[in-house]
Amino acid sequence: KVILSRDKLVADLEAIGFKVLPSKANFIFASLPSKDAGELAQALRERGIIVRYFNKPRINQFLRITIGTDEQNQRLVDTLKQDILS
């Protein structure tokens, strides 16, 4: 179930412009070249969606997104499309 949810989330994020690193885990690293990852993480947090952001070299423009339920993943994608990237 996690693999199917992860694959769908990756496809949905890539469809809206995210770069997603390959993952076999229960999380992904994703970046949006046109947005600062720290600001993106904060904007999501303000909307009740928590993703991890690490201000460290090599990963400071990526969000670590834990694979949630299909409903949680869809809320993330919908929030990005409707509230943050629009």
TIVEXTI-376021 format. One record per residue: x, y, z of N, C-alpha, C in turn. Coordinates in Angstrom, 2 decimals. Each point is the difference from the previous one (the first is absolute). Example, Ala and Ser with C-alpha at 12.3 -4.5 7.8 and 13.67 -1.06 7.14 Angstrom:
REM residues 2
13.19_-5.69_7.80_-0.89_1.19_0.00_0.90_1.20_0.00 .
-0.35_1.05_-0.72_0.82_1.19_0.06_-0.77_1.09_0.73 .
***
This chain:
REM residues 86
0.83_-1.20_0.00_-0.83_1.20_0.00_0.87_1.26_0.00 .
1.06_0.00_0.82_0.89_1.17_0.06_0.68_0.22_-1.36 .
0.39_-1.08_-0.65_0.67_0.11_-1.30_-0.95_0.63_-1.02 .
-1.23_-0.47_-0.03_-0.98_0.57_-0.94_-0.27_1.47_0.31 .
-0.15_0.33_1.28_-0.24_1.39_0.41_1.20_0.87_-0.35 .
1.21_-0.52_0.23_1.21_0.76_-0.32_0.09_0.26_-1.50 .
-0.26_-1.03_-0.80_0.09_0.17_-1.45_-1.00_1.03_-0.51 .
-1.21_-0.01_0.53_-1.01_0.97_-0.41_0.40_1.41_0.43 .
0.49_0.14_1.23_0.42_1.32_0.48_1.14_0.54_-0.85 .
0.97_-0.84_-0.31_1.12_0.44_-0.84_-0.52_0.49_-1.35 .
-0.88_-0.78_-0.62_-0.56_0.40_-1.30_-0.76_1.32_0.10 .
-0.79_0.14_1.05_-0.78_1.24_0.18_0.92_1.21_0.21 .
1.06_-0.16_0.79_0.92_1.11_0.24_0.79_0.34_-1.25 .
0.44_-1.01_-0.73_0.74_0.27_-1.24_-0.90_0.71_-1.02 .
-1.27_-0.31_0.00_-0.94_0.63_-0.93_-0.15_1.50_0.26 .
0.29_0.45_1.22_-0.10_1.43_0.29_1.37_0.67_0.10 .
1.04_-0.71_-0.48_1.31_0.63_-0.13_1.06_-0.37_1.01 .
-0.30_-0.90_0.92_0.99_-0.40_0.99_1.02_-0.97_-0.58 .
1.20_0.09_0.51_1.03_-1.00_-0.26_-0.03_-0.92_1.22 .
-0.16_-1.30_-0.22_-0.07_-0.96_1.10_1.12_-1.02_-0.17 .
0.81_-0.15_1.04_1.08_-0.97_-0.06_-0.56_-1.42_0.13 .
0.64_-0.97_-0.64_-0.46_-1.39_0.12_-0.01_-0.44_1.47 .
-1.02_-0.76_0.37_-0.14_-0.44_1.40_-0.60_-1.39_0.06 .
0.51_-0.80_0.92_-0.57_-1.30_0.32_-0.49_0.00_1.45 .
-0.03_1.18_0.60_-0.35_0.13_1.42_-1.44_0.49_0.15 .
-0.39_0.28_1.24_-1.34_0.51_0.27_-0.02_1.53_-0.02 .
0.98_0.59_-0.67_0.05_1.45_-0.17_0.68_0.29_-1.33 .
-0.16_1.26_-0.44_0.68_0.46_-1.21_0.67_1.33_0.28 .
0.99_0.33_-0.82_0.60_1.33_-0.01_-0.46_0.67_-1.28 .
-0.62_1.17_0.13_-0.54_0.70_-1.16_0.39_1.47_0.06 .
0.27_0.56_-1.17_0.31_1.43_-0.07_-0.78_0.62_-1.15 .
-0.25_1.27_0.14_-0.65_0.77_-1.05_0.97_1.11_-0.38 .
0.65_-0.12_-1.17_1.06_0.95_-0.36_-0.41_1.47_0.10 .
-1.27_0.31_-0.19_-0.43_1.40_0.00_-0.33_0.55_1.40 .
0.08_-0.84_1.03_-0.34_0.44_1.36_1.08_-0.43_0.98 .
0.24_0.84_0.99_0.91_-0.34_1.08_-0.64_-1.06_0.88 .
0.71_-1.07_0.29_-0.57_-1.11_0.77_-0.39_0.42_1.42 .
0.78_0.85_0.63_-0.34_0.46_1.34_-1.30_0.78_0.02 .
-0.17_0.88_-0.98_-1.24_0.77_-0.10_-1.19_-0.89_-0.34 .
0.23_-0.98_-0.83_-1.05_-0.95_-0.36_-0.43_-0.82_1.21 .
0.96_-0.45_0.78_-0.32_-0.76_1.22_-0.81_0.85_0.97 .
0.37_1.26_0.13_-0.72_0.90_0.90_-1.42_0.25_-0.50 .
-0.16_0.20_-1.29_-1.34_0.23_-0.56_-0.89_-1.22_0.22 .
0.56_-1.19_-0.14_-0.78_-1.22_0.26_-0.35_-0.10_1.48 .
0.96_0.30_0.86_-0.24_-0.06_1.46_-1.15_0.93_0.39 .
-0.04_1.18_-0.58_-1.07_0.96_0.29_-1.37_-0.54_-0.39 .
0.00_-0.98_-0.89_-1.26_-0.61_-0.44_-0.23_-1.37_0.64 .
0.79_-0.29_1.03_-0.18_-1.23_0.76_0.61_-1.24_-0.60 .
0.92_0.17_-0.93_0.68_-1.13_-0.63_1.47_0.07_0.39 .
0.46_-1.03_0.68_1.36_-0.01_0.51_0.88_-0.86_-0.90 .
1.05_0.60_-0.53_1.04_-0.70_-0.72_1.32_0.37_0.66 .
1.00_-0.82_-0.18_1.29_0.30_0.62_0.85_0.84_-0.94 .
0.68_0.98_0.58_0.93_0.83_-0.75_1.30_0.03_0.79 .
1.11_-0.28_-0.68_1.31_0.02_0.62_0.85_1.04_-0.67 .
0.43_1.00_0.75_0.85_1.05_-0.53_1.45_-0.47_0.05 .
0.30_-0.99_-0.82_1.32_-0.62_-0.06_0.48_0.00_-1.45 .
1.30_0.08_-0.19_0.53_-0.06_-1.37_-0.51_-1.24_-0.73 .
-0.18_0.12_-1.29_-0.46_-1.05_-0.92_-1.48_-0.31_0.09 .
-0.64_0.23_1.15_-1.44_-0.31_0.09_-0.83_1.21_0.40 .
0.61_1.18_0.02_-0.73_1.18_0.48_-1.06_0.51_-0.97 .
-0.10_-0.59_-1.17_-1.08_0.37_-0.91_-0.97_-1.15_-0.24 .
0.03_-0.96_0.93_-0.91_-1.14_-0.07_-0.88_-0.06_1.23 .
-1.20_-0.52_-0.19_-0.89_-0.32_1.11_0.01_-1.51_0.17 .
0.02_-0.44_1.24_-0.15_-1.42_0.28_-1.47_-0.22_0.31 .
-0.67_-0.74_-0.85_-1.44_-0.21_0.12_-0.27_-1.45_0.32 .
-0.56_-0.25_1.18_-0.38_-1.35_0.39_-1.24_-0.40_-0.79 .
-0.01_-1.24_-0.47_-1.15_-0.50_-0.74_-1.13_-0.23_1.00 .
-1.10_0.69_-0.22_-1.16_-0.14_0.87_-1.06_-0.87_-0.64 .
-1.20_0.15_0.49_-1.13_-0.68_-0.63_-0.26_0.66_-1.35 .
-0.78_-0.67_-0.84_-0.34_0.60_-1.30_-0.67_1.36_0.20 .
-0.85_0.11_1.01_-0.71_1.24_0.28_0.98_1.10_0.44 .
0.95_-0.35_0.85_0.99_0.99_0.45_0.87_0.45_-1.17 .
0.42_-0.93_-0.82_0.83_0.35_-1.15_-0.76_0.90_-0.97 .
-1.28_-0.30_-0.20_-0.81_0.83_-0.90_-0.18_1.40_0.57 .
-0.16_0.10_1.31_-0.12_1.33_0.64_1.27_0.81_-0.24 .
1.16_-0.63_0.11_1.26_0.68_-0.26_0.02_0.53_-1.43 .
-0.29_-0.85_-0.96_0.04_0.40_-1.41_-1.04_1.10_-0.28 .
-1.21_-0.18_0.52_-1.04_1.01_-0.22_0.38_1.35_0.60 .
0.58_-0.02_1.19_0.42_1.24_0.66_1.09_0.68_-0.80 .
0.95_-0.77_-0.49_1.06_0.58_-0.83_-0.60_0.64_-1.24 .
-0.87_-0.70_-0.69_-0.57_0.51_-1.26_-0.91_1.19_0.21 .
-0.84_-0.03_1.02_-1.03_1.02_0.17_0.45_1.20_0.81 .
0.81_-0.23_1.03_0.31_1.09_0.93_1.42_0.56_-0.15 .
0.94_-0.82_-0.38_1.39_0.44_0.06_0.58_0.30_-1.38 .
-0.31_-0.83_-0.97_0.62_0.17_-1.32_-0.88_0.77_-0.97 .
-1.20_0.32_0.40_-0.91_0.69_-0.93_0.28_1.49_-0.08 .
***
